[in-house]
Amino acid sequence: MTQESSPPAGGVRVPWQEVHPAVRERVAEFLGSAVTEAVTQTGGFSPAAAVRLRTADGRRAFVKSVGPEPNPESAPIYRSEAKIAAALPASAPAPRLLTSFEVEGWVTLVFEDVEGDHPELPWRREQLDLVMRALDRMAAALTPSPVDAPTIGETFDGAFRGWRNLLGEDTAGLDPWALRHLGELAELESGWAKAAAGDTLVHADLRADNLLLRDGHVYVVDWPWASLGAAWFDRVAMLPSVRMQGGPPPHELLPDPDPAITAVVAAVTGYLVRQARQPDPPGLPTLRAFQRAQGVVALEWLRQRTGWA
């Protein structure tokens, strides 16, 4: 699947002028000058404001701000990101959090502005190789984790039960191979948390829209799901989206036959396949299509890794 046929990694952004006035006033006060330019950034699924700002005295910042509507689950995610971002060490390849605050039900994060670009899609191999090397360096720099964070099993315990949940649900339209092996997939998935355990701080939500490239450097943004896990977890979770967006198949980028990796691939696949069958969440109209397209890739990868007929 190429980028031309894959769904976009983007939701419905809130323009800066529609952010609560108290938030805009607080940001301008923090930056020390009136905001004269606000450019919305389109990547990502959150129904929030994501803007690069310039002030009257030339200062720049990147601001994320979300209100209580239309998706009430977004504010807690931003609170989590503020906590993690504030604790990330300088060795993490992430923009520095300048401040965060809550006012009138809006959660706001102000970051240093990184003048980078998302990877080009379809993926260019030289950019993909740059990112893969950066992920290896990031894992090394964040092992052991310098941040107090939940384990990956705690973070995704409720999410990575896709195959087990499907055992008791309507499976009409489910892939025939998956349906034939549903019981085995549920059993394989059940061991994912133990398989993914580790002391590395992993991002846990890597995709092209969470990466910025500038002058040969890779910056990783949006850290609300950061957790303690195996150093290879980020690569496993990212590879279905890489293939979906025109990159190589997952087995070429991660040929390691480790059964622990297979258990995590099963969990990621079950999550994507089941979530794609759910209704659209409020304010995130493109998310299910994006998950569905990733699920197709992940299922093929899982079929290949298990060798089940």
N, C-alpha and C positions, 0 to 999 in steps of 0.2 A: 504493500500500500504506500503510495507516495503522498507528499504534502498536498498535491492538488486534489486528492480524493479523501484525505483525512479531515476529520472535523477540527475546527480551530480550538486552541487552548485559551479561550477567552469567554468571559461572562458579560454582564451588563454593568459598566462602570458608572459611578456617580460623578458628574461634573463638579469641579471645585466650587462653582457658584451655588451649587445645591447642597453643599456641606453646611451643617448648622452654623449660623453666624458666630456663635460663641466659640466654636472650634477655630474658625478662620481668624477671629480676633486674637485668640490665644497663640496661634502659630505665628502670626505677624509680630506679636509682642515678644515671643521667644527669639525670633530671628532678628529683631531689633529694627525692622523697617517694613513698610507696606509692601504687600505682594503685588508685583506688577505683571507677572507672567505665570500662567499655570497650564502645563501641558499634560493632559491625561495619558497614562500608559495603559495599553490595551491588554497586555498579557495577564493570564490568571483568571480564576473563576469567581473570586469573591465579589459580591454585589456591594462594592465599596468604592471610595475615592482612592485613586493611586496616581499622584501627580508630581511632576517635577516643577518646583517653584523657583522663581527668581524674584528678589526683592529690589526695591528702589535703589539701594546702595550696592547692588550686584551680588549679594550673597545667594547661594543656591542650596536647595535641600530637596529631598524626596520625602513626600508625606503620604501615609496611608491612614485612612480614617473610615470607620464604619459605624453606622447607627443601629438602633434596635430593630429596624425594619429594612428590607422585607424578610430577611432571614435571621431569626433570633440566635442561631447557633454561631453566627460570624463574630459577634463581640467576644465571647469567651475564647475563640481561636486567636483573636488579636491580643487579648490579655496574655495568653500563653506565649505568643511570639515576643511580646514586650519583655517578658521575664527572661526568656532565653537570649534574646538579642542583647540585653543589658549585661549578660554574664559571659558572652562569647569573648575569648581571648584574642589578642592581636594576631595570633597565628592562624585563626580561622579566616578563610578567604571570603569574608562577608563585609558589607558596608557597615560602618559604625553607627549605632543608635545614639542620637544626640539627646533625645528626651522622649517621654511618652506621658500621656495624661488621659483622664476621662472627664467629660463635661456634658451635661444634658443627655446622658445615655450614649454618647459617642466615644469610642475608644480610638485614640490617635497616636501614631508613632511617627517621629521625625528622624530621618536618617541623613547621613551625609549623601550627597548626590554623586553617583558614579556615572560618568559619561561613557557608558558601554552600550553594546548592542546584544540582543539575543542572538543565539546561533542562527545561521541561515538555514532555512528549510526549503526543500529537502536537505537533510544533513549533508554537509561537505565533510569528506573524510578527514581532512587536516584539522578542521575544527573539532570533530568528534574525538580524534586522537588527543588533541590538546585538553579537552574536557576529561577524558578518561585518565590521563596522567595527573591532572589536577585533583581528581577524586582520590587517587592513590595517595597523593601528598596530604590531602585534607584528612584522610583516615589516619595517616601516620601522626599528623600534628595533633589530632584529637583523641589519641590513645595513650594512656588512659584518659577518660573524659575529664576535662577541666571544669565541667558544669554539672551541678546537681540536677539530674533529669530522671524521669521515669524509665523503666526498662521498655524495650520495644514490645515485649509481651503485654505489659500493662497498657501501653498506648493503643495497641490495635487488637486487644483481646476481643472486643465486641465486634470489630469489623472483619477480622480474618476467620470467619466461621461460615463462609459462603457455601461450601459444599455440604457442611453439616446442616445448615439451615435448609438447603434445598431438599434434603432427605424428607422433610415434612411439608414441602410446599408443592404447588402446581408446577410441574416441569415441562408443560407443553412448550414446544419450540426449542427446548434445550438441545444443544449439539448432540447428535447420536452417540459419538464416542464418549462424551462426558456422561450421558445418561446410562450407557452400558457399564461404566466404571464408577458410578456415583458413590457406592459404598466404599470402594477402595480409595477414591479421592478424599472422601470425608475422613477416613482413617489416616491417610498420609498427611492431610492438612492438620490434624489434631496435634501433631508433633512439631509444628512450626516454631512455636515460642522457644522451646528448648533448643531447637536447631539454630535459631537466630540470636541466641544469647551472646553477649560479649560486653567489653568495657570501652568500646569506641562510641563517641558521640556521633550519631548518624543523623543526617538531615531528614530522611524518611519520606521526602515528597519531591524527589528530583525529577524535573522535566526541562525541556528547552526553555520554557517560559520562566523558570526559576534560576536561569543562568544569564550572566552578562559577561561579554568578552570585550577586553580593551587592551590593545598593545601587547598581545600574547599572554595576558593574565585572565584568569577566570574568577569571577565573583559569584558566590552562591547566595541567593536571597530567599526570603520567606521561610523562616525557621520554626513555625509554631508546633510542628510535630517532632522536633528533635528529641531523640531518645538514646538510651544505651543499648547497643547491639553489636552484632558481628561487623567487622570492618567491610565485608563485601555486601552488606544489606543494601546500601544505596545503589550499587550497580545493578543488583538483581531487580529492584523495584523500578529502576529507570528504563531498563532495556526494552520492555514492550512498547513504550512510547517512542523510543529511538527508531525501531523498525517501522512503526506506524507512520512516522514522519520522514520516511525515505532513507533511513540508515540501514546498516547490515542486520541480518537476523541475530537474535540474542546468542545463539550457540557459538557464533564467530567471535563475539566479544567476551564471552564467559564460557569457555569450553570445560571448565573444571567439573568433573563428574561427582563431586562430593554429594552424598545423600542428604546432608543438611541443607544444601542449596536447593535440591529438588523439593524438599518439604516446604521451603519458603516460596519457591515458584508455585507450588500447589496452592498455598495460602493466598498469594497475590492474585493468581488466576481465579480462584474461587470468589474472591472479593470482587474483581472486575466483572466477571460473568454475572454474578447475582445482582450487583448494584445496577448493571445496565438494564435489568429487568424491572427496576423500581420506577415509580413516578418521578418526574422532575422535582428537585427540591425548590423551595421558594427562592426566586431571584437568581437561580442558576440554570437557565434554560438549555445550555449547551453541554452540561457536565455528563449526562447519561450517554450521549452520542460519543463523547471522547472516551468514556470508560468502555463502551461497547467495542470501539475500534481497537483499543488496547487489549481487550479480552480475547479478540480473535487471534492476535499475535501470541499472547501469553498461552492460550490453549494449545496452539501448535507447538510452542516451545515445551510445554509440559508433556504433550504426547510424545515428543521426541525424547525427552529425558527419561520418561518412565519406560518407554519401549513397549507399552501395552498395545495389543492389537485392537 
